[in-house]
Amino acid sequence: MTDKQPTANIHSFESLATLDGKGIRYGIFFVGCPFRCVYCHNPDTWSGEGKRYTVDELVKKIVRYKPYFGKDGGVTLSGGEVLVQSAFAAKLEKKLAKEGIGVALDTSGGVPLTDDVKDALSHAEMVILDLKFWDDEHYVRYCNGSISTVLDTLEFCEQKNVPVWIRTVMVPGINDKKECIDKYAETVRGYKCVKRYQLLAFHTMGFSKYEKLGIKNPLEGTPALDRKRLDELQAYLDAKEITNE
């Protein structure tokens, strides 16, 4: 590694992921996030030091797995929030493209649209965008952030014809009602770039991380969402036919 090479702070890797994009994915989790969502299951990615990597070092790690994910899979950059380190992400995407490897960006949409962020979004084969709530009131209350950057990200993807998968975590007692689904659906209705909308079940597997880090868990005592309820809400959302895949 030389001082002239830019580096990124990486939290961890997942070599054979299957849920974060099409096919089998090589997942890279970046450190840093502008949001503080009450239901976050990875508070260990918010800040702190991971391990520093250059673009070339990551490409060398990734290409070894190309036989596993092949042309139907690829790499997913996640976090934390990958676009906190957007200039690095864009460089990595361009290098991987030369290797015939496509990249999906899994983002909260919480980072303003700087030129570097636009560059990273433009070079993604797809964007997985978290839509946490439907208005600023709920974003402020539950995420310590704003929906404005999320909608800016979605609008940019629409303009650039970047395919988008929307994801929303369903949390018991907060947003697991059909009237909430109505509001989510209206938020993204009309965007041609939205190819899929997937609801995810809140779970408690990250609770131990809060205790280990000495961070107050704002949802301590909240149960995981029942799978049957998740399926009901997903079916209700699907019936609205707002996606364009």
C-alpha positions in Angstrom: 0.0 0.0 0.0 1.3 3.5 -0.8 0.4 6.8 0.7 -0.9 8.0 -2.7 -3.6 5.3 -3.0 -7.0 6.3 -1.5 -8.3 3.9 1.1 -11.7 3.1 2.5 -12.7 2.0 6.0 -14.2 -1.5 5.7 -16.2 -3.2 8.5 -16.5 -6.7 7.1 -17.2 -9.0 4.1 -19.7 -11.6 3.2 -18.4 -13.8 0.4 -21.6 -15.6 -0.7 -24.6 -13.4 0.0 -27.8 -14.2 -1.7 -30.3 -11.5 -0.5 -28.6 -8.2 -1.6 -29.1 -8.1 -5.3 -29.5 -10.6 -8.1 -27.7 -13.9 -7.9 -24.9 -14.6 -5.5 -23.2 -11.5 -4.2 -19.9 -10.6 -2.6 -20.9 -8.2 0.1 -18.6 -5.4 1.3 -19.7 -3.5 4.4 -18.4 0.1 4.8 -18.0 1.9 8.1 -20.0 5.1 8.8 -23.7 6.1 8.6 -25.4 9.5 8.8 -28.6 8.0 10.3 -29.3 6.5 13.7 -32.3 4.3 13.1 -33.9 3.0 16.3 -34.2 -0.5 14.7 -30.6 -0.7 13.3 -29.1 -4.1 13.8 -25.6 -3.1 12.9 -24.7 -0.2 15.3 -21.1 -1.5 15.1 -20.9 0.0 11.6 -21.9 3.6 12.7 -18.4 4.7 13.4 -15.0 3.5 14.6 -12.1 1.9 12.7 -12.5 -1.1 10.5 -9.6 -2.1 8.3 -8.3 0.2 5.6 -8.2 -1.1 2.0 -7.2 0.4 -1.3 -9.3 -0.2 -4.4 -6.7 -2.6 -5.8 -6.6 -4.6 -2.6 -10.4 -5.0 -2.7 -10.4 -5.9 -6.4 -7.8 -8.6 -5.7 -10.0 -10.1 -3.0 -13.2 -10.0 -5.1 -12.0 -11.5 -8.3 -11.1 -14.7 -6.6 -14.9 -15.2 -6.0 -15.9 -14.5 -9.6 -16.3 -18.2 -10.4 -18.9 -18.4 -7.6 -21.1 -15.5 -8.5 -20.4 -15.5 -12.3 -22.3 -13.3 -14.7 -25.6 -13.6 -12.8 -24.2 -12.3 -9.5 -21.8 -9.6 -8.5 -20.7 -7.3 -5.7 -22.9 -5.4 -3.3 -21.5 -2.4 -1.5 -23.3 -1.8 1.8 -22.7 -0.7 5.4 -23.1 1.3 7.5 -23.6 3.6 4.5 -21.3 3.1 1.5 -22.0 6.6 0.1 -20.2 8.1 3.1 -17.2 7.0 1.2 -18.7 7.6 -2.3 -15.5 8.7 -4.1 -13.8 5.4 -3.2 -17.0 3.5 -4.1 -17.1 5.0 -7.6 -13.4 4.1 -8.2 -14.1 0.6 -7.1 -17.1 0.2 -9.4 -15.1 1.4 -12.4 -12.2 -1.0 -11.6 -14.6 -3.9 -11.2 -16.4 -3.1 -14.4 -13.1 -3.6 -16.2 -13.1 -7.1 -14.7 -16.6 -7.8 -15.9 -18.1 -7.5 -12.4 -21.3 -5.5 -11.8 -21.9 -3.6 -8.5 -25.1 -3.0 -6.6 -25.2 -0.1 -4.1 -27.2 -0.8 -0.9 -27.9 2.7 0.5 -30.0 4.5 3.1 -30.1 7.5 0.8 -28.9 9.5 3.7 -26.0 11.2 1.9 -26.5 14.5 -0.1 -26.1 14.3 -3.8 -22.5 15.5 -4.2 -20.7 14.9 -7.5 -19.0 11.9 -6.0 -22.3 10.4 -4.8 -23.8 10.9 -8.3 -20.8 9.3 -9.8 -21.2 6.2 -7.6 -24.9 6.0 -8.2 -24.4 6.4 -12.0 -21.9 3.5 -12.2 -24.1 1.0 -10.2 -25.9 -1.8 -12.0 -28.6 -1.3 -9.5 -29.4 0.5 -6.3 -31.0 -1.0 -3.2 -32.6 1.9 -1.5 -33.9 1.8 2.1 -37.2 3.8 2.5 -37.5 3.9 6.2 -40.6 6.1 6.5 -42.8 8.3 4.3 -42.2 11.8 5.8 -39.7 13.9 7.6 -41.6 13.7 10.9 -41.0 10.0 11.2 -37.4 10.2 9.8 -36.6 12.8 12.5 -38.2 10.8 15.3 -36.9 7.3 14.4 -33.8 7.9 12.3 -32.4 11.3 13.3 -32.4 12.3 9.7 -34.5 13.5 6.8 -36.4 11.9 3.9 -35.2 14.7 1.5 -31.9 13.1 0.6 -33.7 9.7 0.2 -36.1 11.2 -2.3 -33.3 13.1 -4.1 -31.5 9.7 -4.5 -34.6 8.1 -5.9 -35.2 11.0 -8.3 -31.5 10.9 -9.5 -31.9 7.1 -10.2 -35.0 7.8 -12.1 -33.3 10.4 -14.3 -30.3 8.1 -14.9 -32.4 5.0 -15.5 -30.6 3.1 -12.7 -32.8 0.2 -11.5 -33.9 0.5 -7.9 -35.1 -2.1 -5.4 -36.9 -0.4 -2.5 -36.7 -2.0 1.0 -38.5 -1.2 4.2 -38.1 -2.8 7.6 -41.4 -3.5 9.3 -41.3 -2.9 13.1 -44.1 -4.0 15.4 -46.0 -1.1 16.8 -44.2 1.5 14.6 -45.0 0.9 10.9 -46.6 -2.6 10.6 -50.1 -1.4 9.7 -51.8 -1.4 6.3 -52.3 2.4 6.5 -48.5 2.7 6.7 -48.1 0.6 3.6 -50.5 2.9 1.8 -48.2 5.8 2.6 -45.1 4.0 1.5 -46.7 3.0 -1.8 -47.8 6.5 -2.6 -44.3 7.8 -1.9 -42.7 5.7 -4.7 -45.7 5.4 -7.1 -44.9 6.7 -10.6 -41.1 6.0 -10.5 -40.3 3.8 -13.4 -36.9 2.9 -12.0 -38.5 1.1 -9.1 -38.3 -2.6 -10.1 -39.0 -4.3 -6.7 -40.4 -3.3 -3.3 -39.5 -5.7 -0.5 -40.6 -5.6 3.1 -38.2 -6.9 5.7 -39.1 -8.2 9.1 -37.6 -6.5 12.2 -35.5 -8.9 14.2 -33.7 -8.8 17.5 -30.4 -10.5 16.4 -28.5 -7.2 16.8 -29.6 -6.5 20.3 -26.5 -8.1 21.8 -24.4 -5.5 19.9 -25.9 -2.6 21.7 -25.1 -4.2 25.1 -21.5 -5.0 23.9 -21.0 -1.4 22.7 -22.6 0.1 25.8 -25.2 1.9 23.6 -28.8 2.3 24.7 -31.1 0.1 22.7 -34.2 2.2 22.0 -36.3 -0.8 21.0 -35.3 -3.1 23.9 -38.2 -5.4 24.5 -39.7 -5.0 21.0 -40.5 -8.5 19.6 -39.4 -9.6 16.1 -42.1 -9.2 13.5 -44.1 -12.4 12.9 -43.4 -14.0 9.5 -47.1 -14.4 8.8 -47.7 -10.7 9.4 -44.8 -9.9 7.1 -46.3 -12.0 4.3 -49.7 -10.3 4.8 -48.2 -6.9 4.5 -46.1 -7.9 1.5 -49.1 -9.3 -0.3 -51.1 -6.1 0.5 -48.2 -4.0 -1.0 -47.8 -6.2 -4.1 -51.5 -5.8 -4.9 -50.9 -2.1 -5.4 -48.8 -2.9 -8.4 -46.3 0.0 -8.0 -43.2 -1.7 -9.3 -42.1 -1.9 -12.9 -40.1 -5.2 -13.3 
